[in-house]
Amino acid sequence: MQFPSHLKYTKSDEWVGLEGKVATLGITDYAQSQLSDIVYVEVTAGVGASLTAGDPVASIESVKAASEVYLPVSGTIREINGALPSDPEGLNKDPYGAAWLVKFTPADPKALDQLMDAKAYEAFCAGREH
């Protein structure tokens, strides 16, 4: 299981990476392993949409379950990963790389400081497996 140290994490298994003023959002390695074989991805938020923390941005379906993906901090959607609908299994192969979901501009980049770092998220995941 991977927990890249440069990312921030949520209790609902999203990761966020910030480069300059643009944040990238995806699902974690833990999330994709729990979902198993992902068969469908739909980004429901459109480019230019201003969303509040906790708003859904995507739906993911696997052979085991369906799951919503939420924006962890308020922001404006800048870009959508258009490759995922035709390659949903990419989330299983490369959740921290090519399989990002959306890029957004956080309304307050400091709000990302409230998310878990890699060590805290790894401990959080370990605690759920008992």
MOKA-V561848 format. One record per pair of residues at least 12 apart in sequence whose ideal C-beta (glycine too) atoms are under 10 Angstrom apart, sorted by the first residue. I is the first residue (numbers start at 1). GAP is how many residues later the second one is. D is the distance in whole Angstrom. If there is no record, write none. Layout:
I	GAP	D
I	GAP	D
//
This chain:
1	27	9
1	28	5
1	29	6
1	32	7
1	121	8
1	124	7
1	125	9
2	26	8
2	27	5
2	28	9
2	93	8
2	94	7
2	116	9
2	120	10
3	12	9
3	25	8
3	26	7
3	27	8
3	93	9
3	113	10
3	114	9
3	115	4
3	116	8
3	117	10
3	118	6
3	119	5
3	120	10
3	122	8
4	13	8
4	24	9
4	25	9
4	91	10
4	92	6
4	93	10
4	114	6
5	112	7
5	113	4
5	114	8
5	117	10
6	12	9
6	13	10
6	90	10
6	111	10
6	112	8
7	17	9
7	19	9
7	21	9
7	89	7
7	105	10
7	108	9
7	109	10
7	110	8
7	111	7
7	114	9
8	15	9
8	64	8
8	65	9
8	104	5
8	105	8
8	106	9
8	107	4
8	108	7
8	109	7
8	110	9
8	112	10
8	113	8
9	19	6
9	21	9
9	63	9
9	106	6
9	107	4
9	108	7
9	109	7
9	110	10
9	111	7
9	112	4
9	113	9
9	115	8
9	116	9
10	15	10
10	17	10
10	18	9
10	21	10
10	43	10
10	44	10
10	59	10
10	60	7
10	61	10
10	62	5
10	63	10
10	104	10
10	105	6
10	106	7
10	111	8
10	114	10
11	61	9
11	104	9
11	105	8
11	110	9
11	113	7
11	114	10
11	117	10
12	15	9
12	16	10
12	19	8
12	42	9
12	55	9
12	56	8
12	57	8
12	58	6
12	60	8
13	13	10
13	14	6
13	15	5
13	16	9
13	17	6
13	18	4
13	19	9
13	21	8
13	22	9
13	54	8
13	56	9
13	57	10
13	82	10
13	108	9
13	111	9
13	112	8
13	115	10
14	12	7
14	13	6
14	14	7
14	17	8
14	43	9
14	44	10
14	55	6
14	56	7
14	57	8
14	58	6
14	87	8
14	101	9
15	12	7
15	13	5
15	14	9
15	15	10
15	16	9
15	57	9
15	80	8
15	81	7
15	85	9
15	86	10
15	100	9
15	101	10
15	103	9
15	106	8
16	55	9
16	56	6
16	57	8
16	59	10
16	88	9
16	90	8
16	96	6
16	99	6
17	79	8
17	83	8
17	86	10
17	95	9
18	88	7
18	91	6
18	94	6
19	84	9
20	85	10
20	89	9
21	57	10
21	84	6
21	85	8
21	88	7
22	53	10
22	56	6
22	57	8
22	81	6
22	82	7
22	83	6
22	84	9
22	87	10
23	48	9
23	49	9
23	50	8
23	52	7
23	55	9
23	79	9
23	80	7
23	81	5
23	82	7
23	83	5
23	86	8
23	89	7
24	54	10
24	55	9
24	57	9
24	72	10
24	76	5
24	77	8
24	78	8
24	79	5
24	80	8
25	20	10
25	32	7
25	33	9
25	44	7
25	45	9
25	46	7
25	47	7
25	48	10
25	50	9
25	52	9
25	56	10
25	75	7
25	76	5
25	77	5
25	78	7
25	79	7
26	32	10
26	43	8
26	55	9
26	58	10
26	65	8
26	68	9
26	69	6
26	70	7
26	71	9
26	72	10
26	73	6
26	74	4
26	75	5
26	76	9
27	14	10
27	31	9
27	33	7
27	40	8
27	42	6
27	64	6
27	68	6
27	69	9
27	72	8
27	73	9
27	74	7
28	67	6
28	68	8
28	93	7
28	97	8
29	62	10
29	63	10
29	65	10
29	66	5
29	67	7
29	96	9
30	65	9
30	91	8
30	92	9
30	94	9
30	95	5
30	96	10
30	98	9
30	99	9
31	29	8
31	36	7
31	38	9
31	60	8
31	64	7
31	94	10
32	28	9
32	30	9
32	57	10
32	58	10
32	59	5
32	60	5
32	61	9
32	62	9
32	63	5
32	64	10
32	67	8
33	59	8
33	62	9
33	92	10
34	28	9
34	30	8
34	31	8
34	33	9
34	91	9
34	94	9
35	25	7
35	26	8
35	27	4
35	28	9
35	29	6
35	30	6
35	31	9
35	32	6
35	56	8
35	57	8
36	26	5
36	27	6
36	28	5
36	29	8
36	56	8
37	25	6
37	26	5
37	27	8
37	51	9
37	52	7
37	54	10
37	55	7
38	22	6
38	23	7
38	24	5
38	25	8
38	26	10
38	29	9
38	46	9
38	49	10
38	50	5
38	51	6
38	52	8
38	53	5
38	54	5
38	55	10
38	57	10
38	61	9
39	21	9
39	22	6
39	23	6
39	24	6
39	25	10
39	49	6
39	50	8
40	19	8
40	20	7
40	21	4
40	22	8
40	26	8
40	44	10
40	45	8
40	48	5
41	17	7
41	18	7
41	19	5
41	20	8
41	21	10
41	28	9
41	40	9
41	42	10
41	43	4
41	44	6
41	45	9
41	46	8
41	47	4
41	48	9
41	49	8
41	50	7
41	58	9
41	60	8
42	16	6
42	17	5
42	18	8
42	19	8
42	27	10
42	42	9
42	43	7
42	46	9
43	13	10
43	14	6
43	15	5
43	16	8
43	17	10
43	26	9
43	34	9
43	37	5
43	38	7
43	39	8
43	41	7
43	42	8
43	58	6
43	59	6
44	12	6
44	13	6
44	14	6
44	15	6
44	24	9
44	25	9
44	36	10
44	58	10
45	12	4
45	13	7
45	24	9
45	26	7
45	31	10
45	32	5
45	35	8
45	56	9
45	57	6
45	59	8
46	31	7
46	34	8
46	56	10
47	29	9
47	30	5
47	31	7
47	32	7
47	33	6
47	55	9
47	56	9
47	57	10
48	28	7
48	29	6
48	30	8
49	22	10
49	26	9
49	27	7
49	28	5
49	29	10
49	53	10
49	55	9
50	24	8
50	25	7
50	26	5
50	27	8
50	54	10
50	55	9
50	57	8
51	19	9
51	20	5
51	22	9
51	23	7
51	24	6
51	25	8
51	26	7
51	51	10
51	53	8
51	56	9
52	19	8
52	21	9
52	22	5
52	23	9
52	55	9
53	17	8
53	18	6
53	19	6
53	20	5
53	21	5
53	22	8
53	53	10
53	54	9
53	55	10
53	58	7
53	61	9
54	16	6
54	17	7
54	18	8
54	19	9
54	20	9
55	13	10
55	15	7
55	16	5
55	17	10
55	19	8
55	20	10
56	12	5
56	13	7
56	14	6
56	15	8
57	12	6
57	13	7
57	14	5
57	15	10
57	18	10
57	20	7
57	23	9
57	44	6
57	45	6
57	47	8
58	12	9
58	13	10
58	22	9
58	23	9
58	26	8
58	43	5
58	44	7
60	24	9
60	28	8
60	31	7
60	41	9
61	27	8
62	26	9
62	27	10
62	29	9
62	30	9
69	32	6
69	33	9
71	30	10
71	31	8
71	33	7
71	35	9
72	34	9
72	39	8
72	40	8
72	42	9
72	43	6
73	31	9
73	33	5
73	34	7
73	35	7
73	36	8
73	37	9
73	38	4
73	39	6
73	40	10
73	41	8
73	42	8
74	30	9
74	32	7
74	33	4
74	34	7
74	37	7
75	27	9
75	28	10
75	29	4
75	30	5
75	31	4
75	32	5
75	33	9
75	34	9
75	36	9
75	37	10
76	28	6
76	29	5
76	30	9
76	31	8
77	25	6
77	26	8
77	27	5
77	28	8
78	24	8
78	25	5
78	26	6
78	27	6
79	21	9
79	22	10
79	23	7
79	24	4
79	25	8
80	20	10
80	21	8
80	22	6
80	23	8
80	24	10
81	17	8
81	18	7
81	19	5
81	20	6
81	21	7
81	22	8
83	15	7
83	16	8
83	17	10
84	14	9
84	15	7
84	16	9
84	17	7
87	12	8
//
